[in-house]
Structure formats: structure tokens, C-alpha cells
Amino acid sequence: MQVSREIAERSRNLVADCGLDTLSIFIRNRRSADGDDLRYLYHHGVSAEAQEAYQAGRVFEDDPFTRDMAASDRCGSLVQWGDNRLSRLAGDAHRYRSFIFSHDVQVVGAWVQQVMPGFFLVIGAHCKSGGHHAARVSMERLSHDSGTIAQLVVGELFESVLYAAGGIDALHHVLHPCQDSAQDAMARLSPREQEIARLVGDGKQNKQIAHMIGISEFTVENHLRRIYGKLEVHNRTAMTARLKGRPTWQ
């Protein structure tokens, strides 16, 4: 994802107005299939060498701000360097401390926002020795402007997802769940699968269903696997929600 011209311009203005030297905007994904993942969105004044060292050297895994992200709410907040929440983590973050020392970075703080579980937006603000002094940074302005930029980034992410394949249709179904979509889902199933799905929706367990309709529990499980595949769900709760026209969150 490439950030818009507006986000880039606002970021440059934030650096100038708040008395910073460098700024980084990135996403950390703790739920990536390949393990913790980092994706840069924008940099101002950060050298290519520092970017590579932080990402390829996996310094971000030791970054006390990114390790503290679980405590952040969905609205986001500015966490200042030296904040009580960071004290213990920063003391143990040897790789991170080595990184900021070797790249001459005075950390000011970071805006941290949980966009969704395991998926975090971070805006890091820094000064450099010989440049601006971290103690003179306007933290009130930094917090306000970082929050504004963060919401613009989240908005652009949301828009990108919507314009991806099927995104608009998915949003429509979430905003306007209707009986027709539930009927369409049920119509995908065979009569036996419909019977089993209804019994699951009534709270019956596999053993009970097997006894009620005269088949083995193993056969019930096989039917459920086929139902899940047809409805593109992964569990009983999502299956029942899909067949009742409710959004499914998986």
C-alpha cells in the first residue's frame, strides 16, 4: 500500500510543526501466517540503512512500543518515551537500545493503534543528536496530528480492502443482512445437510443428531465438513450465523 499525497504532506508538516527530525509509519501484523510481520507505509528522514536494520534485523520484535501494543485501545494513543508503560520493556529491549544508539536516534514517542486483533498501526517520532531536541517537542501537537494521520491511514486501508475482490459485496451483506441471503445459503445444502444444520442451530450435539436421524456420529461429522465447505465457514457458530443471515466474523 502506498499512502496518499495528503498523508505524506500531513506527515511532513507534523515533523516541521512538532520539532522532529524523522518519522516512520508502519503496520505490524502479529497474526501473519509467516510469524510477526512488518510493513512500512511511509518514512520521513529515515535512512535506507536504518529501515533495513529495523526490519530485516527484526529489531521491531524487541521494540518496546510494538511490544506494548496489546495494551492499546482501538482508538489509539500517543505513548511517550519514558512512559511508565514502557519502563520495564525498554529496560529489557537490548537490541532496540543498540539500534537507536548506533543510528543516533532520540526516540520521542509513538502513536499506537490496534486496527484489529493482532494488527497494529504505529507512527514513530524521533529526533537526532545535533538536530532538534526531544525535550522541546510539542507533545500535545504531536498527539493530535499523529491521531489525525492515523485515522487517515485506517480510512485508506479500509477503502483498499473494500475495492479488493468481493469487498463491496461483503460490506453490503454486513450492513444489510437479509433473509434472502440466508435462504440462498440454505439452498446450497442437500436435504440431509439442511436437516443436520437445523439441528445444530437448535443446539444439538453430534451424538444427539446421530441418534435422532439414525446415522453414525462419524457420518454427522462428514456432513458438517461438507456444509462448512459449501458455506465457507469453519465452525458451528459461523455456520448457524450464516444460515440465519447474520454476519460471520472468523
Backbone torsions as a table, in degrees:
resi	resn	phi	psi	omega
1	MET	NA	132.4	174.0
2	GLN	-103.4	128.6	-179.7
3	VAL	-71.1	156.8	-178.2
4	SER	-72.1	166.6	177.2
5	ARG	-62.3	-34.6	179.7
6	GLU	-63.8	-43.4	179.4
7	ILE	-64.9	-42.5	178.8
8	ALA	-61.8	-43.6	-179.2
9	GLU	-66.6	-43.8	178.2
10	ARG	-63.0	-35.9	178.8
11	SER	-66.4	-42.3	177.6
12	ARG	-64.0	-40.1	178.6
13	ASN	-66.2	-37.9	178.1
14	LEU	-60.6	-44.7	179.2
15	VAL	-59.2	-45.9	-177.9
16	ALA	-70.0	-44.7	-174.2
17	ASP	-73.0	-30.2	-176.3
18	CYS	-94.8	-5.3	179.1
19	GLY	78.1	43.7	178.3
20	LEU	-104.7	171.9	171.3
21	ASP	-112.7	-38.5	-177.0
22	THR	-137.8	157.9	-179.4
23	LEU	-149.2	140.2	176.6
24	SER	-131.0	138.1	173.5
25	ILE	-122.1	124.6	-179.4
26	PHE	-150.2	166.3	177.3
27	ILE	-113.9	132.5	170.6
28	ARG	-113.0	127.4	-178.5
29	ASN	-112.1	108.4	179.4
30	ARG	-85.9	-2.1	-177.6
31	ARG	-114.0	17.7	179.2
32	SER	-64.1	145.8	178.7
33	ALA	-63.7	-24.3	-179.4
34	ASP	-97.5	16.5	-177.0
35	GLY	94.7	-171.8	179.8
36	ASP	-55.3	135.2	-174.8
37	ASP	-131.3	149.9	179.4
38	LEU	-130.7	133.0	176.7
39	ARG	-131.2	119.3	176.9
40	TYR	-75.3	141.6	175.9
41	LEU	-112.6	-34.9	-177.6
42	TYR	-163.6	144.7	173.6
43	HIS	-133.4	146.5	169.1
44	HIS	-130.3	115.8	175.3
45	GLY	77.4	4.9	-179.2
46	VAL	-92.7	126.2	-177.1
47	SER	-67.7	154.0	177.4
48	ALA	-61.9	-33.5	179.0
49	GLU	-64.4	-43.6	179.6
50	ALA	-67.5	-40.0	177.0
51	GLN	-59.0	-46.5	-179.0
52	GLU	-64.5	-43.3	-178.3
53	ALA	-63.9	-40.7	-177.6
54	TYR	-69.3	-40.4	-176.2
55	GLN	-85.3	-59.9	-175.8
56	ALA	-65.8	-34.2	177.4
57	GLY	-79.7	-0.6	178.0
58	ARG	54.7	34.9	175.3
59	VAL	-62.8	-29.1	-178.3
60	PHE	-59.4	-24.9	177.7
61	GLU	-69.2	-22.0	-178.2
62	ASP	-103.5	-4.4	-178.2
63	ASP	-64.8	121.2	-177.4
64	PRO	-63.0	-27.5	177.4
65	PHE	-68.3	-45.4	-178.9
66	THR	-72.9	-27.6	176.1
67	ARG	-75.7	-21.7	-179.6
68	ASP	-89.2	-1.8	-170.7
69	MET	-63.8	-27.0	-179.0
70	ALA	-60.0	-23.4	-178.5
71	ALA	-85.7	-4.9	-176.4
72	SER	-85.9	146.9	-179.9
73	ASP	-89.8	178.7	-175.9
74	ARG	-71.1	-19.2	179.2
75	CYS	-81.4	-23.0	-178.8
76	GLY	84.7	159.7	177.5
77	SER	-161.3	159.5	177.0
78	LEU	-88.7	123.8	176.6
79	VAL	-106.2	118.4	-178.2
80	GLN	-83.7	148.1	172.6
81	TRP	-62.1	129.2	-176.4
82	GLY	96.2	-5.1	175.8
83	ASP	-58.5	146.1	-179.1
84	ASN	-56.3	-32.9	179.8
85	ARG	-64.8	-23.2	-176.2
86	LEU	-98.4	-15.4	-169.8
87	SER	-53.0	-53.9	-178.3
88	ARG	-67.3	-43.3	-178.7
89	LEU	-65.2	-42.0	-179.3
90	ALA	-65.2	-35.9	179.2
91	GLY	-64.2	-30.7	-180.0
92	ASP	-92.6	-5.1	-174.2
93	ALA	-86.9	71.7	-173.9
94	HIS	-67.5	-41.5	179.4
95	ARG	-64.9	-40.4	-179.5
96	TYR	-65.9	-44.1	179.7
97	ARG	-63.6	-37.8	177.2
98	SER	-64.9	-38.8	-179.9
99	PHE	-63.9	-49.4	-177.0
100	ILE	-68.6	-29.7	177.3
101	PHE	-69.2	-46.2	-176.1
102	SER	-69.5	-24.7	179.9
103	HIS	-105.0	13.0	172.2
104	ASP	57.2	49.0	-176.6
105	VAL	-108.4	127.6	168.1
106	GLN	-99.6	108.4	-177.4
107	VAL	-74.4	131.0	177.7
108	VAL	-96.8	-48.7	-179.6
109	GLY	170.1	-176.0	179.2
110	ALA	-149.9	138.4	169.7
111	TRP	-82.7	127.1	-176.9
112	VAL	-125.6	126.1	-177.0
113	GLN	-139.1	126.2	175.8
114	GLN	-83.7	106.0	-178.5
115	VAL	-73.3	-39.9	173.8
116	MET	-157.9	166.4	-176.6
117	PRO	-52.3	123.2	178.2
118	GLY	81.4	1.6	-174.2
119	PHE	-127.3	113.0	-168.8
120	PHE	-126.4	140.5	174.2
121	LEU	-102.0	132.3	-179.1
122	VAL	-130.2	133.8	172.8
123	ILE	-120.1	106.5	-176.8
124	GLY	-95.1	133.3	-178.2
125	ALA	-117.3	135.2	-173.5
126	HIS	-143.6	158.6	168.5
127	CYS	-121.1	171.5	178.6
128	LYS	-129.1	149.5	174.9
129	SER	-60.5	133.8	-177.7
130	GLY	88.1	-7.1	177.8
131	GLY	-110.3	-132.5	176.6
132	HIS	-73.9	159.2	179.9
133	HIS	-104.5	130.8	-175.3
134	ALA	-57.1	-33.6	-177.1
135	ALA	-67.7	-17.8	-177.5
136	ARG	-97.2	1.1	-179.1
137	VAL	-70.2	136.4	176.9
138	SER	-77.9	100.3	-175.5
139	MET	-69.9	-33.9	178.7
140	GLU	-63.8	-44.6	178.3
141	ARG	-67.3	-39.9	179.7
142	LEU	-61.4	-43.3	-179.8
143	SER	-64.0	-45.8	-178.3
144	HIS	-63.4	-49.8	-175.3
145	ASP	-71.1	-36.3	176.8
146	SER	-62.7	-41.7	178.4
147	GLY	-62.1	-40.2	178.2
148	THR	-63.2	-46.2	179.7
149	ILE	-63.7	-40.9	-179.8
150	ALA	-58.8	-43.0	-178.9
151	GLN	-68.5	-32.4	174.7
152	LEU	-65.3	-41.8	178.8
153	VAL	-63.7	-46.1	179.1
154	VAL	-60.4	-40.2	178.5
155	GLY	-62.3	-40.9	179.5
156	GLU	-70.4	-36.0	174.8
157	LEU	-61.6	-45.3	179.9
158	PHE	-60.2	-44.6	179.9
159	GLU	-64.1	-40.3	178.9
160	SER	-62.4	-41.2	178.8
161	VAL	-64.8	-41.6	-178.8
162	LEU	-62.7	-36.9	-177.5
163	TYR	-86.9	-1.4	171.4
164	ALA	-74.4	169.5	-175.2
165	ALA	-55.2	122.3	175.0
166	GLY	79.8	-1.1	-174.6
167	GLY	-65.2	-43.4	-179.3
168	ILE	-65.1	-41.9	178.9
169	ASP	-63.8	-40.3	179.4
170	ALA	-62.6	-42.2	178.7
171	LEU	-64.0	-40.8	179.3
172	HIS	-59.5	-43.1	-178.6
173	HIS	-68.9	-32.3	177.8
174	VAL	-70.1	-42.7	-177.4
175	LEU	-77.8	-29.0	-175.7
176	HIS	-131.1	59.8	176.6
177	PRO	-63.1	136.3	-176.9
178	CYS	-140.3	163.1	-177.8
179	GLN	-64.1	-32.7	-179.0
180	ASP	-58.4	-43.4	-179.5
181	SER	-65.0	-35.8	176.2
182	ALA	-65.8	-41.3	178.4
183	GLN	-64.1	-40.6	178.0
184	ASP	-61.3	-40.8	179.5
185	ALA	-64.4	-44.8	179.7
186	MET	-63.4	-34.1	-178.4
187	ALA	-66.7	-19.5	177.8
188	ARG	-71.2	-18.8	-172.0
189	LEU	-95.2	151.8	174.0
190	SER	-71.8	163.5	178.4
191	PRO	-54.7	-41.3	178.9
192	ARG	-65.7	-41.0	178.9
193	GLU	-65.2	-39.2	177.0
194	GLN	-61.4	-41.6	179.2
195	GLU	-61.7	-46.2	179.9
196	ILE	-65.1	-42.4	179.9
197	ALA	-60.8	-40.8	179.1
198	ARG	-65.6	-39.6	179.2
199	LEU	-66.3	-39.2	175.5
200	VAL	-61.8	-41.4	178.2
201	GLY	-63.4	-24.9	177.2
202	ASP	-84.7	1.5	176.4
203	GLY	92.9	9.5	-179.2
204	LYS	-78.0	143.5	176.8
205	GLN	-89.4	164.8	-175.2
206	ASN	-56.2	-42.0	-178.4
207	LYS	-63.7	-40.9	178.8
208	GLN	-65.2	-42.7	-180.0
209	ILE	-62.1	-43.6	-179.9
210	ALA	-58.3	-44.3	-179.1
211	HIS	-67.5	-39.2	-175.6
212	MET	-68.4	-36.7	-174.5
213	ILE	-110.1	4.6	171.0
214	GLY	75.5	37.3	174.0
215	ILE	-129.8	171.8	-179.0
216	SER	-78.6	157.6	176.6
217	GLU	-61.8	-35.7	178.1
218	PHE	-60.9	-40.8	179.6
219	THR	-67.4	-37.9	175.6
220	VAL	-58.8	-45.1	179.7
221	GLU	-61.7	-40.2	177.6
222	ASN	-63.6	-42.6	177.0
223	HIS	-60.4	-42.4	-179.7
224	LEU	-63.4	-39.7	178.3
225	ARG	-61.3	-40.5	179.0
226	ARG	-68.3	-38.2	177.3
227	ILE	-61.5	-46.4	179.4
228	TYR	-57.3	-43.1	-179.5
229	GLY	-64.3	-42.4	-179.3
230	LYS	-66.9	-35.9	-177.4
231	LEU	-93.4	-5.1	180.0
232	GLU	58.5	48.6	175.1
233	VAL	-126.8	174.4	-174.4
234	HIS	-127.3	-0.7	-179.0
235	ASN	-157.5	172.9	-175.7
236	ARG	-64.6	-39.8	-178.2
237	THR	-63.1	-46.7	179.8
238	ALA	-66.0	-37.7	178.3
239	MET	-60.8	-47.6	-179.1
240	THR	-63.4	-42.1	178.7
241	ALA	-62.5	-42.5	-179.6
242	ARG	-62.2	-41.4	-177.5
243	LEU	-76.5	-11.8	176.5
244	LYS	-105.1	6.6	176.0
245	GLY	77.8	18.3	179.0
246	ARG	-97.9	155.3	175.9
247	PRO	-61.1	146.2	176.9
248	THR	-114.2	124.2	179.3
249	TRP	-109.8	115.3	-176.2
250	GLN	-129.2	NA	NA
